[in-house]
């Protein structure tokens, strides 16, 4: 049975009792490592859970001490509800406050508050701290789902806390169309091999699925899926799981690496984002950038400042596989200076004013206007293939937006290749075709052959322009979607092309041009030209000697007869002797020598060809 999953993040100042809270709730001691037990503090992210018949509550206990706040950031991704632990004898302390700011910047909305060490203080103290914490948390805009007293020595309060936690539900919605999972721990275990842990940020996964380690550009197999000592057949968005991976060493994969599906995400070291500052941020200021469980150095290039936010480009010291609206944190050496989320994960060449307008559209989820701007910016085609990463949209959703724009704007939508073109570039393709037929009225072309020159246009877009020229009576259509000029006198394009190719081969004789050079010279569609060569070979008019060497049978017979005469005269033939008689490229000499091997009365001795029965 699939259990409903809720992930609760425990945060708070050092010594306020987070680890003791969990131990009282479910007998789990987060201070597992000897150095942590000795110091009485949790250094890395710790995980435990409570399971009922239909629900699993997973706890992420993150450290409270200042120097290790980065681990809190790692743990915060994927959290449903933040459980703030505040000691009544201390009230809010610096790390608790920073945790709250980080949680807000990471988009966590829900919070539940436990006031610990209830047995050590008076009622007046409880009321004072309760109001202080409540007001502070309310001012930050959190949704408070309850404030509860707690003591590890009071069983009634422990049971109340358990009941409250078990009644929590996840209300997160999976808005992303594909699987994403940051590795926050990596280790190996006998019998399992390399294991990574993390939270599924989007999508789902099935045992024996292949996943792509983006940072390594490597695909691996999921041998097994585990969740708190349970082996699963599958896992979905929001679940905290361990994955046993095949064909990868523990030494190769690192904390912060991203798992996804192959071909979805691209890596960029420059991203555009919105920042919500906690202090004044200067242009070109350096900061430490945290995303998922990854940490990088960043330089902040401010594009525009507003009262409560900043549009900026971040230049990172390494690339990331970021997605639209993925949250991040910015810190200097000692404190959090701000955070926000990615608006443009894919680096685009734009003018500054154009980029600011684009980011405004994305900030307001105005995809229609964002698409229009990108279509103008990418005048040779704007690809929708990256829509999952760029907009967190499926290809179908992106196509629907593009088609909506196409109803009243000058754009062409290529459904098959997922590309959108501004009709401003239609004339460029049109002129390419017209220049071709003006230069050679007998040119034989197709959408594909035009694209072999333009490269950036899709066949569908070029075909739409051929259709226009056909309607304008400037070209005529032949079989197999081939076209010629309206001024051409060609009646049978197959016979015409066949005769033209034979003529070119006759001219080149023993040094035949490669087929693609003939196609370019005669302006012949390559696919059609290949079919002609296939027919010529089948009917034995032409012999194929190597990949791109085709020779007329008559020319080949002539050179073979001469080679046999040379063997009679010299006793053998090799490259050196052949070149005494033929001033042609070594490439052709080798082809002709190799063809001699087909004759039954000739044998090869090292590099020499000789007659078998020579005296």
ZISULBEL-V306096 format. One line per field, one symbol per residue. ss: DSSP state (~ for helix, > for strand, _ for the rest). phi: phi as a letter, one per 40 degrees, with the letter a starting at -180 (. if undefined). A space follows every 50 residues. Layout:
BEGIN
ss: ???
phi: ???
END
This chain:
BEGIN
ss: ___>>>>>>>>______~~~~~~~~~_______~~~~~~______>>>>> >___>>>>>>>____~~~~~~~~~~~____>>>>>>>______~~~~~~~ ~~~~~____>>>>>>>_~~~__~~~~~~~~~~~~~~~~~___>>>>>>>_ ____~~~~~~~~~~~~_____________>>>__>>>>>___>>>>>>>> >>_>>>___>>>>~~~_>>>>>>>>>>__>>>_>>>___>>>>>>>____ _______>>>_______>>>>>>>>>>_______>>>>>>>__>>>>>>> >>>>>____>>>>>>>>>>>______>>>>>____>>>>>>>>>______ _~~~~~~~~~~~~___~~~~~~~~~~~____>>___~~~~~___~~~~~~ ~~~~~~____>>>>____>>>>~~~~~~~~~~~~~~~~~____>>_~~~~ ~~~~____~~~~~~~~~~~~~___>>>_~~~_>>>_______~~~~~~~~ ~~~~~~~~______~~~~~~~~_>_~~~~~~~~~~~~~___>>>>>__>> >>~~~~~~~~~~~~~~~~~~__>_~~~~~~~____~~~~~~~~~~~____ _>>>>__>>>>____
phi: .cccbbbbccbicdgcgcccdccccagbbccccdcccccgaccbcbbaab bbcbabbbbbcbcbcdcbcdcccdcccgccbcbcbbcccbgcbdccccdc ccccccgcbcabbbccgdcbbccdcccccdcccdccccccgcccbibbca acbbcccccccdccccccbcbcbccbcacaaccbababadgbgcbbbibc cagaabdgccbbcdcbfbcbbccabbafgbcbcaabdgccbbbcbbgacd ccbbdhcbbabcgcbbcbbbbbabbbccacbccgccacbbafbbbbcbbc bccabbcbabcabbcbcacbbcbdgccabbbccbacbiaiacbbcbcbca cdccccccccccdcfccccccdcccccbcbhbccccddccbfbccccccc cccccccbbcbbbccccfbbbccccccccdcccccccccacbcbaacccc ccccgcccccccccccccccccgbbbcbcffbbbccccbccbcccccdcc cdccccccfcbcccdcccdcccfbdccccccccccccccgcbbccadbbb bcdcccdcccccdcccccccgabacccdccbbcbcddcdcdccccdcccc cbbbbfbbbbccbcc
END
